[in-house]
Amino acid sequence: MAREVRVVLFRLKKALPDYIFHDGYLEGNPISWPEVKTLMDGVSVGGHKVSDVEQILNLKRAWGTLVSLVQGNRFALTKEMFLKVNSCVAFEEALEWGVFRTGQVGIAGTEYKPPAPEKLPEIFERGLSFLDTIENPIERAMAFSLWTAREQFFWDGNKRTGRIMMAGELLKHGYDALSIPNARREEYNRKMIEFYNSADATEMMVFYQSLFPPDIRVKPVDGEEDEPIGLSRKIAERSAESEAD
């Protein structure tokens, strides 16, 4: 394992309560940071719904699984890893977990309709092939997170699963995992709704980029100097192809 990977894993382990607390906060989970730390230490907390506590414990398992996979040089953007992470994230929270959904779902706040369940296996394989053409691992990681959130491959936990997979791809290449600050939850939710509606990922890619130090942000590609990241049009085209099939 490269030194850069060891360093970012070390930093992640030290900051795991922050990552899990922020992930929970994005989902509207009321459990506080001290209570998250207490749960991670294996001690129960009172005064909360069982579902809220289980969500935090599921995130702990998901992040722990991710760390083990990256540490063992076994992480990759594959269907197997995707299902494994969701099986932790959505355990006993969704209708089913660790498998692609078998029914139609909707997304609150938008009229966008995700693909029919029978199309999901082909959409996933075709999407992975497209992602393999993206050379920059930061761009590829962000694109995977956004694309899978919009397609809604699972009954529940899609954004959490996508963000943790994004973290795995970043860590694997020696970059710190992203954590969305609580103060930016409203901005994140608003931009995600816009992305669902339009399939234009530009604003969300810019948002994710703003969480990186300036020296490692992705530069424009394909000569599209008017866009911070030139991938948004490609994501839109890929989504349009999926919906037209």
CORCORWO-V372096 format. One record per pair of residues at least 12 apart in sequence whose C-alpha atoms are under 10 Angstrom apart, sorted by sequence separation. I is the first residue (numbers start at 0). J is the second residue. D is the distance in Angstrom with one decimal. If there is no record, write none. Layout:
i=I j=J d=D
i=I j=J d=D
This chain:
i=20 j=32 d=5.8
i=23 j=35 d=9.3
i=68 j=80 d=9.0
i=84 j=96 d=9.4
i=85 j=97 d=5.1
i=86 j=98 d=7.7
i=102 j=114 d=9.9
i=103 j=115 d=6.0
i=104 j=116 d=9.0
i=130 j=142 d=7.6
i=145 j=157 d=9.7
i=146 j=158 d=9.9
i=148 j=160 d=8.4
i=149 j=161 d=10.0
i=164 j=176 d=9.8
i=165 j=177 d=8.2
i=166 j=178 d=9.0
i=190 j=202 d=6.6
i=191 j=203 d=6.8
i=205 j=217 d=9.5
i=216 j=228 d=9.7
i=217 j=229 d=9.8
i=19 j=32 d=8.8
i=20 j=33 d=9.2
i=83 j=96 d=9.1
i=84 j=97 d=7.4
i=85 j=98 d=8.0
i=102 j=115 d=7.3
i=103 j=116 d=6.4
i=130 j=143 d=7.3
i=144 j=157 d=8.9
i=145 j=158 d=8.0
i=147 j=160 d=8.7
i=148 j=161 d=6.4
i=163 j=176 d=8.4
i=190 j=203 d=6.0
i=204 j=217 d=9.6
i=20 j=34 d=9.1
i=30 j=44 d=9.3
i=38 j=52 d=8.1
i=82 j=96 d=7.9
i=83 j=97 d=5.9
i=85 j=99 d=9.6
i=101 j=115 d=8.5
i=102 j=116 d=5.7
i=103 j=117 d=9.7
i=144 j=158 d=7.2
i=147 j=161 d=6.2
i=148 j=162 d=8.9
i=162 j=176 d=9.0
i=163 j=177 d=9.0
i=189 j=203 d=9.7
i=190 j=204 d=9.8
i=17 j=32 d=7.3
i=20 j=35 d=6.3
i=38 j=53 d=9.9
i=41 j=56 d=9.6
i=65 j=80 d=9.0
i=82 j=97 d=4.5
i=83 j=98 d=8.9
i=100 j=115 d=9.3
i=101 j=116 d=5.3
i=102 j=117 d=8.6
i=144 j=159 d=8.9
i=146 j=161 d=8.5
i=147 j=162 d=9.6
i=162 j=177 d=8.2
i=163 j=178 d=9.9
i=187 j=202 d=9.8
i=188 j=203 d=9.9
i=191 j=206 d=10.0
i=16 j=32 d=7.2
i=17 j=33 d=10.0
i=19 j=35 d=7.5
i=20 j=36 d=8.6
i=30 j=46 d=9.5
i=39 j=55 d=8.6
i=64 j=80 d=9.9
i=81 j=97 d=8.0
i=82 j=98 d=6.0
i=100 j=116 d=6.2
i=101 j=117 d=7.3
i=127 j=143 d=8.4
i=130 j=146 d=9.8
i=144 j=160 d=8.0
i=145 j=161 d=7.2
i=162 j=178 d=9.0
i=187 j=203 d=7.8
i=190 j=206 d=8.3
i=16 j=33 d=8.7
i=19 j=36 d=9.2
i=30 j=47 d=7.4
i=35 j=52 d=8.7
i=38 j=55 d=7.9
i=39 j=56 d=7.5
i=80 j=97 d=9.6
i=81 j=98 d=9.2
i=82 j=99 d=7.9
i=99 j=116 d=7.7
i=100 j=117 d=9.0
i=126 j=143 d=8.7
i=144 j=161 d=4.2
i=145 j=162 d=8.4
i=147 j=164 d=9.9
i=162 j=179 d=9.9
i=186 j=203 d=9.7
i=16 j=34 d=9.6
i=17 j=35 d=8.7
i=29 j=47 d=8.1
i=30 j=48 d=9.6
i=34 j=52 d=9.5
i=38 j=56 d=7.3
i=65 j=83 d=9.3
i=79 j=97 d=9.2
i=81 j=99 d=9.9
i=99 j=117 d=9.5
i=101 j=119 d=9.3
i=143 j=161 d=6.8
i=144 j=162 d=5.5
i=16 j=35 d=6.4
i=17 j=36 d=8.7
i=28 j=47 d=9.7
i=29 j=48 d=9.5
i=64 j=83 d=8.5
i=65 j=84 d=7.5
i=79 j=98 d=9.8
i=100 j=119 d=8.5
i=142 j=161 d=9.5
i=143 j=162 d=8.6
i=144 j=163 d=8.2
i=187 j=206 d=7.6
i=208 j=227 d=9.1
i=15 j=35 d=9.9
i=16 j=36 d=5.7
i=19 j=39 d=9.4
i=28 j=48 d=9.8
i=35 j=55 d=7.1
i=39 j=59 d=7.0
i=64 j=84 d=7.4
i=78 j=98 d=9.8
i=99 j=119 d=7.4
i=126 j=146 d=8.2
i=141 j=161 d=8.9
i=144 j=164 d=6.9
i=145 j=165 d=9.2
i=186 j=206 d=8.6
i=187 j=207 d=9.1
i=208 j=228 d=9.3
i=15 j=36 d=9.0
i=16 j=37 d=9.4
i=30 j=51 d=7.3
i=34 j=55 d=9.8
i=35 j=56 d=8.8
i=38 j=59 d=9.0
i=39 j=60 d=9.7
i=63 j=84 d=9.9
i=78 j=99 d=9.9
i=99 j=120 d=8.0
i=126 j=147 d=9.0
i=140 j=161 d=9.0
i=141 j=162 d=8.2
i=143 j=164 d=7.8
i=144 j=165 d=5.7
i=205 j=226 d=9.2
i=16 j=38 d=9.5
i=28 j=50 d=9.4
i=29 j=51 d=7.5
i=30 j=52 d=7.6
i=61 j=83 d=8.5
i=62 j=84 d=8.3
i=140 j=162 d=8.7
i=143 j=165 d=6.7
i=144 j=166 d=9.2
i=205 j=227 d=6.7
i=16 j=39 d=7.5
i=28 j=51 d=6.1
i=29 j=52 d=9.5
i=61 j=84 d=5.7
i=64 j=87 d=8.2
i=123 j=146 d=9.6
i=140 j=163 d=9.8
i=141 j=164 d=9.3
i=142 j=165 d=8.4
i=183 j=206 d=9.7
i=204 j=227 d=8.2
i=205 j=228 d=7.4
i=15 j=39 d=9.2
i=27 j=51 d=9.2
i=28 j=52 d=8.7
i=30 j=54 d=9.9
i=35 j=59 d=9.4
i=60 j=84 d=8.8
i=61 j=85 d=7.7
i=63 j=87 d=9.6
i=123 j=147 d=8.4
i=140 j=164 d=7.5
i=141 j=165 d=6.0
i=202 j=226 d=9.5
i=204 j=228 d=7.0
i=26 j=51 d=9.7
i=30 j=55 d=8.3
i=61 j=86 d=8.2
i=62 j=87 d=8.8
i=122 j=147 d=10.0
i=140 j=165 d=4.6
i=141 j=166 d=9.0
i=143 j=168 d=9.3
i=201 j=226 d=7.2
i=202 j=227 d=9.0
i=204 j=229 d=9.6
i=28 j=54 d=8.1
i=58 j=84 d=9.4
i=60 j=86 d=9.6
i=61 j=87 d=5.0
i=62 j=88 d=8.9
i=139 j=165 d=8.3
i=140 j=166 d=7.4
i=201 j=227 d=7.5
i=202 j=228 d=9.4
i=204 j=230 d=8.6
i=28 j=55 d=8.4
i=57 j=84 d=9.9
i=58 j=85 d=9.8
i=60 j=87 d=5.9
i=61 j=88 d=5.7
i=123 j=150 d=8.9
i=138 j=165 d=9.7
i=140 j=167 d=8.2
i=141 j=168 d=9.1
i=179 j=206 d=9.7
i=201 j=228 d=6.7
i=204 j=231 d=7.9
i=23 j=51 d=8.5
i=26 j=54 d=9.3
i=57 j=85 d=9.5
i=59 j=87 d=8.6
i=60 j=88 d=7.5
i=61 j=89 d=9.3
i=122 j=150 d=8.6
i=137 j=165 d=8.5
i=140 j=168 d=5.6
i=141 j=169 d=9.0
i=179 j=207 d=8.5
i=200 j=228 d=9.1
i=201 j=229 d=7.8
i=203 j=231 d=9.1
i=23 j=52 d=9.8
i=57 j=86 d=8.9
i=58 j=87 d=7.1
i=59 j=88 d=8.6
i=61 j=90 d=9.9
i=123 j=152 d=8.4
i=136 j=165 d=9.5
i=137 j=166 d=9.6
i=139 j=168 d=8.1
i=140 j=169 d=6.5
i=178 j=207 d=9.4
i=200 j=229 d=9.5
i=201 j=230 d=7.5
i=202 j=231 d=8.7
i=57 j=87 d=5.5
i=58 j=88 d=5.6
i=60 j=90 d=9.8
i=122 j=152 d=9.5
i=138 j=168 d=10.0
i=139 j=169 d=9.1
i=140 j=170 d=10.0
i=177 j=207 d=7.9
i=180 j=210 d=9.0
i=200 j=230 d=7.5
i=201 j=231 d=5.0
i=23 j=54 d=7.4
i=24 j=55 d=10.0
i=56 j=87 d=9.1
i=57 j=88 d=5.1
i=58 j=89 d=8.7
i=119 j=150 d=8.0
i=137 j=168 d=7.7
i=138 j=169 d=9.5
i=177 j=208 d=9.4
i=179 j=210 d=7.5
i=199 j=230 d=9.0
i=200 j=231 d=4.5
i=201 j=232 d=8.1
i=22 j=54 d=9.7
i=23 j=55 d=6.5
i=56 j=88 d=8.8
i=57 j=89 d=7.0
i=58 j=90 d=9.7
i=119 j=151 d=9.0
i=120 j=152 d=8.9
i=136 j=168 d=6.9
i=137 j=169 d=6.2
i=178 j=210 d=7.7
i=199 j=231 d=5.3
i=200 j=232 d=7.7
i=22 j=55 d=8.6
i=54 j=87 d=9.7
i=55 j=88 d=9.0
i=57 j=90 d=6.6
i=119 j=152 d=6.6
i=136 j=169 d=6.7
i=137 j=170 d=9.9
i=158 j=191 d=9.8
i=177 j=210 d=6.7
i=178 j=211 d=9.8
i=198 j=231 d=7.9
i=199 j=232 d=6.5
i=200 j=233 d=9.1
i=201 j=234 d=9.4
i=54 j=88 d=7.5
i=56 j=90 d=9.6
i=57 j=91 d=9.2
i=116 j=150 d=9.8
i=118 j=152 d=9.9
i=119 j=153 d=9.7
i=136 j=170 d=9.9
i=176 j=210 d=9.8
i=177 j=211 d=7.5
i=198 j=232 d=8.5
i=199 j=233 d=8.8
i=200 j=234 d=6.9
i=201 j=235 d=9.9
i=19 j=54 d=9.7
i=20 j=55 d=7.7
i=23 j=58 d=8.1
i=53 j=88 d=9.7
i=54 j=89 d=7.8
i=57 j=92 d=9.1
i=113 j=148 d=9.6
i=114 j=149 d=9.2
i=115 j=150 d=9.4
i=116 j=151 d=9.4
i=136 j=171 d=9.1
i=137 j=172 d=8.6
i=176 j=211 d=9.3
i=198 j=233 d=9.6
i=199 j=234 d=7.0
i=200 j=235 d=7.4
i=19 j=55 d=6.9
i=22 j=58 d=7.9
i=53 j=89 d=9.5
i=54 j=90 d=8.4
i=113 j=149 d=6.9
i=114 j=150 d=6.3
i=115 j=151 d=9.9
i=116 j=152 d=7.9
i=136 j=172 d=7.0
i=141 j=177 d=9.8
i=175 j=211 d=8.5
i=198 j=234 d=6.8
i=199 j=235 d=5.5
i=19 j=56 d=9.1
i=53 j=90 d=8.5
i=54 j=91 d=9.2
i=112 j=149 d=9.2
i=113 j=150 d=5.4
i=114 j=151 d=7.9
i=115 j=152 d=9.7
i=116 j=153 d=9.3
i=135 j=172 d=9.9
i=136 j=173 d=9.8
i=137 j=174 d=8.2
i=174 j=211 d=9.3
i=175 j=212 d=10.0
i=194 j=231 d=9.8
i=198 j=235 d=4.8
i=199 j=236 d=9.1
i=19 j=57 d=9.6
i=20 j=58 d=9.1
i=53 j=91 d=8.5
i=54 j=92 d=7.6
i=111 j=149 d=9.0
i=112 j=150 d=8.9
i=113 j=151 d=6.3
i=114 j=152 d=8.7
i=136 j=174 d=9.2
i=197 j=235 d=7.7
i=198 j=236 d=8.3
i=16 j=55 d=9.9
i=19 j=58 d=6.2
i=20 j=59 d=9.8
i=53 j=92 d=8.1
i=112 j=151 d=9.5
i=113 j=152 d=8.7
i=198 j=237 d=9.1
i=199 j=238 d=9.5
i=18 j=58 d=9.2
i=19 j=59 d=6.7
i=198 j=238 d=6.8
i=18 j=59 d=9.5
i=50 j=91 d=9.1
i=51 j=92 d=9.9
i=174 j=215 d=8.9
i=194 j=235 d=9.4
i=197 j=238 d=9.8
i=198 j=239 d=8.1
i=19 j=61 d=9.7
i=50 j=92 d=7.5
i=78 j=120 d=9.3
i=149 j=191 d=8.8
i=16 j=59 d=8.6
i=19 j=62 d=8.1
i=106 j=149 d=9.1
i=148 j=191 d=9.1
i=149 j=192 d=9.6
i=15 j=59 d=8.3
i=18 j=62 d=8.9
i=78 j=123 d=7.9
i=106 j=151 d=8.7
i=149 j=194 d=8.0
i=150 j=195 d=9.1
i=77 j=123 d=9.4
i=78 j=124 d=8.3
i=105 j=151 d=8.7
i=145 j=191 d=8.5
i=148 j=194 d=9.9
i=149 j=195 d=5.9
i=15 j=62 d=8.0
i=77 j=124 d=9.1
i=104 j=151 d=7.7
i=148 j=195 d=8.6
i=149 j=196 d=9.3
i=15 j=63 d=9.1
i=103 j=151 d=9.5
i=104 j=152 d=9.5
i=146 j=194 d=9.8
i=78 j=127 d=8.9
i=104 j=153 d=8.9
i=105 j=154 d=9.7
i=145 j=194 d=8.5
i=146 j=195 d=9.6
i=149 j=198 d=8.0
i=12 j=62 d=9.4
i=77 j=127 d=7.7
i=103 j=153 d=9.9
i=104 j=154 d=7.1
i=145 j=195 d=9.2
i=11 j=62 d=9.6
i=12 j=63 d=9.0
i=76 j=127 d=7.8
i=100 j=151 d=8.4
i=101 j=152 d=9.3
i=102 j=153 d=9.4
i=103 j=154 d=8.6
i=104 j=155 d=9.1
i=99 j=151 d=8.9
i=100 j=152 d=6.1
i=101 j=153 d=8.6
i=102 j=154 d=8.1
i=146 j=198 d=8.8
i=99 j=152 d=5.4
i=100 j=153 d=4.8
i=101 j=154 d=8.2
i=145 j=198 d=9.5
i=12 j=66 d=8.2
i=76 j=130 d=9.2
i=98 j=152 d=8.4
i=99 j=153 d=5.1
i=100 j=154 d=5.3
i=146 j=200 d=8.8
i=11 j=66 d=8.6
i=76 j=131 d=9.3
i=98 j=153 d=6.9
i=99 j=154 d=7.5
i=100 j=155 d=8.8
i=145 j=200 d=7.5
i=97 j=153 d=7.9
i=98 j=154 d=8.8
i=9 j=66 d=9.8
i=96 j=153 d=7.3
i=97 j=154 d=9.6
i=8 j=66 d=7.2
i=95 j=153 d=8.1
i=96 j=154 d=7.4
i=142 j=200 d=8.3
i=145 j=203 d=8.0
i=8 j=67 d=9.9
i=94 j=153 d=9.3
i=95 j=154 d=6.7
i=96 j=155 d=7.8
i=141 j=200 d=9.8
i=145 j=204 d=8.5
i=93 j=153 d=8.5
i=94 j=154 d=6.4
i=95 j=155 d=8.4
i=96 j=156 d=8.8
i=8 j=69 d=8.3
i=93 j=154 d=6.0
i=94 j=155 d=7.9
i=142 j=203 d=9.6
i=8 j=70 d=7.8
i=92 j=154 d=9.4
i=93 j=155 d=5.4
i=141 j=203 d=8.9
i=142 j=204 d=7.9
i=76 j=139 d=9.5
i=92 j=155 d=7.6
i=93 j=156 d=7.8
i=141 j=204 d=6.9
i=5 j=69 d=9.5
i=76 j=140 d=8.6
i=89 j=153 d=9.0
i=92 j=156 d=8.5
i=4 j=69 d=8.4
i=5 j=70 d=7.9
i=89 j=154 d=8.6
i=90 j=155 d=9.7
i=4 j=70 d=8.2
i=81 j=147 d=9.7
i=89 j=155 d=6.4
i=90 j=156 d=9.4
i=138 j=204 d=8.3
i=141 j=207 d=7.3
i=76 j=143 d=8.2
i=85 j=152 d=9.9
i=86 j=153 d=10.0
i=88 j=155 d=8.8
i=89 j=156 d=5.6
i=141 j=208 d=8.8
i=4 j=72 d=9.8
i=85 j=153 d=7.9
i=88 j=156 d=6.2
i=89 j=157 d=8.8
i=0 j=69 d=9.0
i=85 j=154 d=9.9
i=87 j=156 d=9.6
i=88 j=157 d=8.9
i=138 j=207 d=9.8
i=0 j=70 d=7.4
i=82 j=152 d=9.7
i=85 j=155 d=8.6
i=86 j=156 d=9.4
i=89 j=159 d=9.0
i=137 j=207 d=9.8
i=138 j=208 d=9.2
i=0 j=71 d=8.1
i=1 j=72 d=10.0
i=81 j=152 d=9.8
i=82 j=153 d=9.0
i=85 j=156 d=6.8
i=88 j=159 d=7.1
i=89 j=160 d=8.6
i=137 j=208 d=9.0
i=0 j=72 d=7.1
i=84 j=156 d=9.7
i=85 j=157 d=7.7
i=88 j=160 d=6.5
i=85 j=158 d=10.0
i=87 j=160 d=8.9
i=85 j=159 d=8.3
i=86 j=160 d=9.2
i=137 j=211 d=9.9
i=84 j=159 d=9.2
i=85 j=160 d=5.5
i=88 j=163 d=9.3
i=84 j=160 d=6.1
i=85 j=161 d=8.8
i=83 j=160 d=9.4
i=84 j=161 d=8.9
i=82 j=160 d=8.8
i=85 j=163 d=9.4
i=137 j=215 d=8.8
i=138 j=216 d=9.1
i=81 j=160 d=7.3
i=84 j=163 d=7.6
i=85 j=164 d=9.6
i=137 j=216 d=8.1
i=138 j=217 d=6.8
i=81 j=161 d=8.1
i=84 j=164 d=7.6
i=108 j=188 d=9.7
i=137 j=217 d=7.1
i=138 j=218 d=9.5
i=108 j=189 d=9.4
i=111 j=192 d=9.2
i=136 j=217 d=9.5
i=81 j=163 d=9.3
i=109 j=191 d=9.9
i=110 j=192 d=9.7
i=113 j=195 d=9.0
i=135 j=217 d=7.8
i=81 j=164 d=7.0
i=109 j=192 d=6.4
i=111 j=194 d=9.8
i=112 j=195 d=8.9
i=135 j=218 d=9.8
i=80 j=164 d=8.1
i=108 j=192 d=6.8
i=109 j=193 d=8.4
i=111 j=195 d=6.3
i=112 j=196 d=9.1
i=107 j=192 d=8.8
i=108 j=193 d=9.8
i=109 j=194 d=9.9
i=110 j=195 d=8.7
i=111 j=196 d=5.6
i=106 j=192 d=8.8
i=109 j=195 d=7.1
i=110 j=196 d=7.2
i=111 j=197 d=8.6
i=77 j=164 d=9.6
i=80 j=167 d=9.8
i=108 j=195 d=9.5
i=109 j=196 d=6.5
i=111 j=198 d=9.6
i=76 j=164 d=7.2
i=108 j=196 d=9.6
i=142 j=230 d=8.0
i=146 j=234 d=7.2
i=150 j=238 d=8.1
i=75 j=164 d=8.6
i=76 j=165 d=8.7
i=106 j=195 d=8.6
i=142 j=231 d=8.8
i=145 j=234 d=9.0
i=146 j=235 d=9.4
i=149 j=238 d=8.6
i=74 j=164 d=9.0
i=138 j=228 d=8.2
i=76 j=167 d=8.4
i=138 j=229 d=9.8
i=139 j=230 d=9.5
i=143 j=234 d=9.9
i=146 j=237 d=9.1
i=150 j=241 d=9.1
i=75 j=167 d=7.7
i=76 j=168 d=7.1
i=138 j=230 d=8.1
i=142 j=234 d=7.8
i=146 j=238 d=8.0
i=150 j=242 d=9.7
i=74 j=167 d=6.7
i=75 j=168 d=6.9
i=74 j=168 d=7.6
i=74 j=170 d=9.5
i=75 j=171 d=8.3
i=69 j=166 d=10.0
i=74 j=171 d=7.2
i=133 j=230 d=9.1
i=61 j=159 d=9.5
i=62 j=160 d=10.0
i=65 j=163 d=7.6
i=69 j=167 d=6.7
i=73 j=171 d=9.2
i=61 j=160 d=8.5
i=65 j=164 d=8.1
i=68 j=167 d=8.4
i=69 j=168 d=8.7
i=72 j=171 d=7.7
i=66 j=166 d=9.8
i=69 j=169 d=10.0
i=70 j=170 d=9.5
i=58 j=159 d=8.5
i=62 j=163 d=7.2
i=65 j=166 d=8.5
i=66 j=167 d=7.9
i=69 j=170 d=7.2
i=70 j=171 d=8.6
i=54 j=156 d=9.9
i=58 j=160 d=9.4
i=61 j=163 d=7.8
i=62 j=164 d=9.7
i=65 j=167 d=6.4
i=69 j=171 d=6.0
i=61 j=164 d=9.9
i=68 j=171 d=9.4
i=69 j=172 d=9.7
i=62 j=166 d=9.3
i=66 j=170 d=8.9
i=129 j=233 d=9.2
i=130 j=234 d=9.7
i=58 j=163 d=9.3
i=62 j=167 d=9.3
i=65 j=170 d=9.6
i=66 j=171 d=9.9
i=129 j=234 d=9.4
i=126 j=234 d=9.4
i=129 j=237 d=8.4
i=126 j=237 d=7.5
i=125 j=237 d=8.9
i=126 j=238 d=9.1
i=122 j=237 d=9.2
i=126 j=241 d=9.3
i=122 j=238 d=9.1
i=125 j=241 d=9.1
i=122 j=240 d=9.3
i=123 j=241 d=9.7
i=122 j=241 d=6.4
i=121 j=241 d=9.1
i=122 j=242 d=9.5
i=119 j=241 d=9.1
i=122 j=244 d=9.6
i=118 j=241 d=8.2
i=114 j=238 d=9.4
i=118 j=242 d=9.3
i=113 j=238 d=9.8
i=115 j=241 d=9.9
i=118 j=244 d=8.4
i=114 j=241 d=7.4
i=115 j=242 d=8.9
i=113 j=241 d=9.7
i=114 j=242 d=6.4
i=113 j=242 d=8.2
i=114 j=243 d=9.7
i=26 j=156 d=9.6
i=112 j=242 d=9.2
i=114 j=244 d=9.6
i=26 j=158 d=9.5
i=25 j=158 d=9.8
i=26 j=159 d=8.8
i=25 j=159 d=9.2
i=22 j=158 d=9.6
i=23 j=159 d=9.1
i=22 j=159 d=7.2
i=22 j=162 d=9.0
i=22 j=163 d=9.6
i=18 j=163 d=9.9
i=25 j=179 d=8.2
i=11 j=166 d=9.9
i=24 j=179 d=9.5
i=25 j=180 d=8.9
i=22 j=178 d=7.8
i=24 j=180 d=9.1
i=25 j=181 d=7.3
i=21 j=178 d=6.9
i=22 j=179 d=7.6
i=24 j=181 d=6.8
i=27 j=184 d=9.6
i=18 j=176 d=8.9
i=20 j=178 d=9.7
i=21 j=179 d=6.4
i=22 j=180 d=9.2
i=23 j=181 d=9.8
i=25 j=183 d=9.3
i=26 j=184 d=9.3
i=11 j=170 d=9.0
i=18 j=177 d=8.3
i=19 j=178 d=9.0
i=21 j=180 d=6.4
i=22 j=181 d=9.0
i=25 j=184 d=6.0
i=18 j=178 d=5.8
i=20 j=180 d=9.7
i=21 j=181 d=6.2
i=24 j=184 d=8.1
i=25 j=185 d=8.8
i=17 j=178 d=8.0
i=18 j=179 d=8.2
i=20 j=181 d=9.1
i=21 j=182 d=9.9
i=7 j=169 d=9.3
i=8 j=170 d=6.9
i=17 j=179 d=9.8
i=18 j=180 d=9.1
i=22 j=184 d=10.0
i=25 j=187 d=8.7
i=7 j=170 d=6.4
i=8 j=171 d=9.1
i=15 j=178 d=10.0
i=17 j=180 d=9.2
i=21 j=184 d=9.1
i=25 j=188 d=8.4
i=6 j=170 d=9.4
i=7 j=171 d=9.1
i=11 j=175 d=7.4
i=14 j=178 d=9.9
i=4 j=169 d=9.3
i=5 j=170 d=9.0
i=7 j=172 d=9.5
i=8 j=173 d=8.6
i=10 j=175 d=7.9
i=11 j=176 d=7.3
i=4 j=170 d=6.2
i=5 j=171 d=9.5
i=7 j=173 d=6.3
i=8 j=174 d=9.2
i=9 j=175 d=10.0
i=10 j=176 d=9.4
i=11 j=177 d=9.8
i=3 j=170 d=8.8
i=4 j=171 d=6.3
i=6 j=173 d=7.8
i=7 j=174 d=6.4
i=8 j=175 d=7.9
i=3 j=171 d=9.1
i=4 j=172 d=6.7
i=5 j=173 d=8.0
i=6 j=174 d=9.2
i=7 j=175 d=5.4
i=8 j=176 d=9.0
i=3 j=172 d=7.9
i=4 j=173 d=4.5
i=6 j=175 d=8.9
i=7 j=176 d=7.9
i=1 j=171 d=9.2
i=3 j=173 d=4.8
i=4 j=174 d=7.5
i=0 j=171 d=9.2
i=1 j=172 d=8.9
i=2 j=173 d=8.2
i=3 j=174 d=7.7
i=4 j=175 d=8.8
i=1 j=173 d=8.0
i=3 j=175 d=9.6
